[in-house]
Amino acid sequence: MRSAQEIARLLINRYNEVTQSEFGSSELKLHKLMYFAQRQSLALTGKPLFRDDFEGWIHGPVLPDLRFFFDFSFTVQSDSSLDDTEKYIIDNVISEYGSLAAWALRDLTHEESSWLKSREGLNGNDRGVEIMKLADIYEDAKKVRLYDHLYDMYLDEFEDFEGEVFTSGYQ
């Protein structure tokens, strides 16, 4: 399974290609798109996209391995190593959330029960280092209305959609 750093490089490369614009250097936006990619992967496949854990920080889910990501010789990674499922997941996330500002993405993650659980017992100013459990993110994934960027519609809008997309449950 890939690391968060590898997926982040691939996500930024896909973002640049899909949107025909530069991702920039917003670490806040990167963390939130990575959260949505992980949640999307759990929703579609029942498996995580990458192995690293999120922590529930003040401004939403954060991957500690991506702190200062743009400060240390960041290089975009070619997406040629993405398999079809990874590419589909990342492209869906970019299509659905990529146009949103970092702070709008932050606000969306503040509605996620996995983040709220990681913040239990903390006041609003506490940084927080509680790991967001993958099982909790999986529970959030069950509530997601899945989007298909290829057809620009939600999966439940397809005539032959039968409701359940999970291929295997996360334990």
Residue frames as qw, qx, qy, qz and C-alpha x, y, z in Angstrom:
[[0.000, 0.890, 0.455, 0.000, 0.00, 0.00, 0.00],
 [0.401, 0.587, -0.003, 0.703, 1.22, 3.48, -0.87],
 [0.338, -0.337, -0.418, 0.773, 2.28, 6.21, 1.54],
 [0.102, 0.871, 0.390, -0.281, 0.38, 9.48, 1.95],
 [0.151, -0.674, 0.323, 0.647, 3.36, 11.36, 0.48],
 [0.236, -0.015, 0.803, 0.548, 3.26, 9.28, -2.70],
 [0.147, 0.654, 0.736, 0.100, -0.52, 9.69, -3.09],
 [0.052, -0.844, -0.167, 0.506, -0.22, 13.44, -2.37],
 [0.168, -0.441, 0.529, 0.706, 2.28, 13.84, -5.22],
 [0.151, 0.245, 0.862, 0.417, 0.03, 11.85, -7.54],
 [0.057, 0.767, 0.607, -0.200, -3.05, 13.82, -6.46],
 [0.062, -0.756, 0.072, 0.648, -1.33, 17.14, -7.16],
 [0.154, -0.204, 0.715, 0.651, -0.21, 15.92, -10.57],
 [0.102, 0.482, 0.841, 0.223, -3.75, 14.79, -11.42],
 [0.012, -0.806, -0.380, 0.454, -5.15, 18.08, -10.10],
 [0.092, -0.572, 0.342, 0.740, -2.83, 20.01, -12.43],
 [0.082, 0.019, 0.831, 0.550, -3.88, 17.86, -15.39],
 [0.034, 0.576, 0.817, 0.012, -7.62, 17.70, -14.68],
 [0.031, -0.857, -0.345, 0.381, -8.08, 21.38, -13.83],
 [0.573, 0.572, 0.148, 0.568, -5.45, 22.70, -16.26],
 [0.120, -0.888, 0.164, -0.413, -4.17, 24.90, -13.43],
 [0.391, 0.347, -0.700, 0.487, -1.46, 24.71, -10.78],
 [0.601, -0.509, -0.609, 0.091, -2.37, 23.26, -7.41],
 [0.137, -0.842, 0.182, -0.488, -0.34, 25.89, -5.60],
 [0.401, 0.245, -0.738, 0.484, 1.09, 25.36, -2.15],
 [0.562, -0.438, 0.136, -0.688, -1.94, 25.20, 0.13],
 [0.152, 0.164, -0.942, 0.250, -1.13, 22.56, 2.69],
 [0.445, 0.138, 0.548, -0.695, -4.61, 22.99, 4.19],
 [0.721, 0.367, -0.164, -0.564, -6.24, 22.14, 0.85],
 [0.455, 0.362, -0.811, -0.071, -3.93, 19.17, 0.35],
 [0.103, -0.081, 0.880, -0.456, -4.81, 17.65, 3.73],
 [0.573, 0.262, 0.396, -0.668, -8.53, 18.01, 3.10],
 [0.692, 0.421, -0.389, -0.439, -8.41, 16.57, -0.43],
 [0.282, 0.295, -0.906, 0.115, -6.39, 13.67, 0.93],
 [0.350, 0.056, 0.733, -0.580, -9.06, 13.08, 3.56],
 [0.696, 0.378, 0.101, -0.602, -11.79, 13.05, 0.90],
 [0.547, 0.439, -0.674, -0.231, -9.68, 10.69, -1.25],
 [0.032, 0.167, -0.937, 0.306, -9.28, 8.29, 1.66],
 [0.490, 0.223, 0.551, -0.637, -13.00, 8.47, 2.43],
 [0.666, 0.455, -0.235, -0.542, -13.88, 7.99, -1.26],
 [0.367, 0.356, -0.857, -0.065, -11.64, 4.93, -1.46],
 [0.172, 0.011, 0.876, -0.450, -13.31, 3.41, 1.59],
 [0.580, 0.352, 0.282, -0.678, -16.73, 4.17, 0.12],
 [0.665, 0.489, -0.362, -0.433, -15.98, 2.63, -3.28],
 [0.616, 0.345, -0.707, 0.021, -13.65, -0.25, -2.45],
 [0.827, -0.535, -0.127, -0.114, -13.85, -0.76, 1.31],
 [0.824, -0.113, -0.071, 0.551, -10.07, -0.32, 1.41],
 [0.203, -0.858, 0.038, 0.470, -7.85, 2.66, 2.25],
 [0.607, 0.784, -0.063, 0.109, -6.04, 4.46, -0.56],
 [0.381, 0.604, -0.526, 0.463, -2.90, 4.95, 1.57],
 [0.692, -0.214, -0.638, 0.260, -1.53, 3.64, 4.85],
 [0.229, 0.149, -0.399, 0.876, -0.93, 6.79, 6.91],
 [0.218, -0.638, -0.710, 0.203, -3.28, 7.96, 9.67],
 [0.018, -0.693, -0.139, -0.708, -4.99, 11.32, 10.02],
 [0.277, -0.272, -0.607, 0.693, -4.98, 13.25, 13.26],
 [0.059, -0.812, -0.550, -0.187, -7.90, 15.44, 14.31],
 [0.366, -0.062, -0.146, 0.917, -6.39, 18.92, 14.44],
 [0.118, 0.497, 0.335, -0.792, -8.13, 22.26, 14.96],
 [0.383, 0.492, -0.237, -0.745, -8.71, 22.85, 11.27],
 [0.886, 0.254, -0.092, -0.376, -9.73, 19.31, 10.38],
 [0.968, -0.068, 0.177, 0.164, -7.96, 16.08, 9.44],
 [0.129, 0.867, -0.474, -0.083, -4.18, 16.35, 9.09],
 [0.965, 0.112, -0.129, 0.197, -1.63, 13.82, 7.90],
 [0.478, -0.806, 0.220, 0.273, 1.49, 14.52, 10.03],
 [0.696, -0.066, 0.478, 0.532, 3.72, 13.11, 7.27],
 [0.387, 0.644, 0.410, 0.517, 2.48, 15.89, 4.98],
 [0.253, -0.921, -0.111, 0.274, 3.22, 18.78, 7.34],
 [0.144, -0.769, 0.384, 0.491, 5.55, 21.20, 5.56],
 [0.788, 0.283, 0.522, 0.162, 5.08, 19.11, 2.40],
 [0.506, 0.823, 0.142, 0.214, 5.71, 22.05, 0.09],
 [0.224, -0.930, 0.288, 0.036, 8.74, 23.27, 2.04],
 [0.538, -0.484, 0.661, 0.196, 11.06, 20.32, 1.41],
 [0.008, 0.350, -0.756, -0.553, 11.99, 19.85, -2.23],
 [0.649, 0.363, 0.544, -0.389, 8.50, 18.98, -3.36],
 [0.091, 0.269, -0.706, -0.649, 8.33, 17.38, -6.78],
 [0.774, 0.192, 0.062, -0.600, 5.23, 16.31, -8.66],
 [0.413, -0.181, 0.886, 0.110, 5.11, 12.59, -9.31],
 [0.343, 0.112, -0.655, -0.664, 3.98, 11.17, -12.62],
 [0.704, -0.018, 0.375, -0.604, 0.57, 9.56, -12.45],
 [0.621, 0.327, -0.637, -0.319, 1.64, 6.72, -14.74],
 [0.191, 0.138, -0.930, 0.284, 1.95, 4.48, -11.68],
 [0.509, 0.031, 0.408, -0.758, -1.70, 4.98, -10.69],
 [0.141, 0.197, 0.952, 0.187, -3.90, 1.98, -11.28],
 [0.154, -0.434, -0.561, -0.688, -7.37, 2.55, -12.74],
 [0.460, -0.677, -0.573, 0.042, -9.11, 2.48, -9.35],
 [0.444, -0.465, -0.180, 0.745, -6.69, 4.97, -7.75],
 [0.130, 0.061, 0.338, 0.930, -6.99, 7.30, -10.73],
 [0.271, -0.559, -0.636, -0.458, -10.80, 7.07, -10.68],
 [0.484, -0.665, -0.475, 0.314, -10.93, 7.86, -6.95],
 [0.373, -0.362, -0.006, 0.855, -8.52, 10.80, -7.21],
 [0.027, 0.207, 0.473, 0.856, -10.24, 12.22, -10.29],
 [0.327, -0.661, -0.642, -0.208, -13.63, 11.98, -8.56],
 [0.454, -0.638, -0.326, 0.530, -12.32, 13.89, -5.56],
 [0.263, -0.174, 0.211, 0.925, -10.74, 16.56, -7.75],
 [0.092, -0.385, -0.606, -0.690, -13.93, 16.92, -9.80],
 [0.413, -0.691, -0.583, -0.112, -16.17, 17.14, -6.76],
 [0.511, -0.782, -0.193, 0.300, -13.99, 19.11, -4.32],
 [0.658, 0.025, 0.134, 0.741, -11.02, 20.52, -6.25],
 [0.142, 0.621, 0.246, 0.731, -12.65, 23.85, -7.09],
 [0.495, -0.819, -0.279, -0.085, -13.43, 24.60, -3.45],
 [0.087, 0.781, -0.412, 0.461, -11.20, 26.90, -1.43],
 [0.421, 0.160, -0.794, 0.407, -9.13, 25.40, 1.37],
 [0.199, -0.065, 0.553, -0.807, -11.32, 26.95, 4.08],
 [0.741, 0.037, -0.130, -0.658, -14.50, 25.63, 2.46],
 [0.729, 0.131, -0.672, -0.005, -12.95, 22.15, 2.47],
 [0.147, 0.168, -0.715, 0.663, -11.99, 22.66, 6.11],
 [0.507, -0.059, 0.265, -0.818, -15.60, 23.49, 6.94],
 [0.815, 0.081, -0.405, -0.405, -16.79, 20.31, 5.18],
 [0.574, 0.142, -0.759, 0.273, -14.40, 18.14, 7.19],
 [0.123, -0.177, 0.573, -0.791, -15.72, 19.71, 10.39],
 [0.741, -0.038, -0.007, -0.670, -19.04, 17.99, 9.64],
 [0.694, 0.192, -0.691, -0.066, -17.42, 14.53, 9.53],
 [0.796, -0.559, -0.007, -0.232, -18.15, 12.36, 12.57],
 [0.885, 0.037, -0.199, 0.419, -14.65, 10.83, 12.37],
 [0.299, 0.470, -0.220, 0.801, -13.11, 14.28, 12.93],
 [0.484, -0.622, 0.027, -0.615, -15.65, 15.17, 15.62],
 [0.927, -0.336, -0.166, 0.017, -14.86, 11.93, 17.49],
 [0.733, 0.169, -0.233, 0.616, -11.14, 12.69, 17.38],
 [0.071, 0.504, -0.148, 0.848, -11.84, 16.08, 18.98],
 [0.646, -0.617, -0.393, -0.217, -13.94, 14.81, 21.89],
 [0.700, -0.571, -0.214, 0.372, -12.79, 16.32, 25.19],
 [0.487, 0.002, 0.094, 0.868, -10.81, 19.11, 23.52],
 [0.131, 0.784, 0.272, -0.542, -11.66, 22.78, 23.44],
 [0.610, 0.771, 0.182, -0.004, -11.68, 24.65, 20.15],
 [0.135, 0.912, -0.388, 0.006, -8.11, 25.91, 20.55],
 [0.681, -0.405, 0.603, 0.090, -6.47, 22.57, 21.37],
 [0.215, 0.512, -0.687, -0.468, -4.30, 21.31, 18.54],
 [0.907, 0.061, 0.248, -0.336, -5.28, 17.68, 19.01],
 [0.116, 0.528, -0.816, -0.207, -3.17, 14.68, 18.15],
 [0.684, 0.055, 0.659, -0.308, -5.80, 11.96, 18.42],
 [0.060, -0.119, 0.837, 0.531, -5.61, 9.55, 15.51],
 [0.666, 0.204, 0.000, -0.717, -8.78, 9.46, 13.46],
 [0.562, -0.073, 0.823, -0.030, -9.71, 5.80, 13.36],
 [0.120, 0.133, -0.738, -0.651, -10.03, 4.32, 9.89],
 [0.038, -0.412, -0.910, 0.013, -13.18, 2.54, 11.05],
 [0.066, 0.674, 0.397, -0.620, -14.70, 5.96, 11.88],
 [0.133, 0.448, -0.414, -0.781, -13.76, 7.33, 8.45],
 [0.060, -0.106, -0.931, -0.343, -15.35, 4.20, 6.97],
 [0.055, 0.592, 0.733, -0.330, -18.57, 5.05, 8.83],
 [0.139, 0.650, -0.017, -0.747, -18.46, 8.53, 7.27],
 [0.043, 0.242, -0.749, -0.616, -17.87, 6.87, 3.88],
 [0.101, 0.360, 0.927, 0.023, -21.11, 4.92, 4.23],
 [0.124, 0.736, 0.463, -0.479, -23.02, 8.22, 4.31],
 [0.074, -0.460, 0.379, 0.800, -21.45, 9.67, 1.17],
 [0.700, 0.612, 0.275, -0.245, -23.47, 10.14, -1.99],
 [0.619, -0.224, 0.523, 0.541, -20.98, 8.80, -4.51],
 [0.363, 0.807, -0.084, -0.458, -20.14, 10.93, -7.51],
 [0.779, 0.148, 0.465, 0.394, -18.91, 9.71, -10.90],
 [0.072, -0.682, 0.203, 0.699, -16.74, 12.31, -12.63],
 [0.241, -0.026, 0.782, 0.574, -16.85, 10.45, -15.95],
 [0.006, -0.556, -0.753, -0.352, -20.61, 10.89, -16.29],
 [0.022, -0.224, 0.169, -0.960, -20.86, 14.01, -14.13],
 [0.663, -0.398, -0.231, -0.591, -23.59, 12.48, -12.01],
 [0.447, -0.422, 0.671, -0.415, -24.09, 10.63, -8.77],
 [0.072, 0.127, -0.979, -0.145, -24.04, 6.85, -8.86],
 [0.261, 0.355, 0.809, -0.389, -27.58, 6.60, -7.51],
 [0.428, 0.571, -0.007, -0.700, -28.77, 8.52, -10.60],
 [0.170, 0.264, -0.852, -0.419, -27.77, 5.63, -12.87],
 [0.752, -0.065, -0.222, -0.617, -30.82, 3.58, -13.89],
 [0.853, -0.001, -0.521, -0.017, -29.21, 0.25, -12.98],
 [0.081, 0.451, -0.627, 0.629, -27.78, 1.40, -9.64],
 [0.667, -0.366, -0.634, -0.141, -28.85, -0.95, -6.87],
 [0.496, -0.826, -0.038, -0.264, -27.81, 1.10, -3.85],
 [0.741, -0.593, 0.264, 0.172, -24.88, -0.75, -2.34],
 [0.552, 0.761, -0.334, 0.070, -21.41, -0.08, -3.72],
 [0.381, -0.675, 0.619, -0.130, -19.24, -1.41, -0.93],
 [0.746, 0.322, -0.567, -0.134, -17.27, -4.38, -2.16],
 [0.695, -0.136, -0.621, 0.336, -15.92, -5.34, 1.23],
 [0.427, -0.875, -0.150, -0.174, -16.38, -3.98, 4.70],
 [0.276, 0.599, -0.534, 0.530, -13.56, -2.41, 6.63],
 [0.782, -0.463, -0.415, 0.047, -12.93, -4.22, 9.89]]
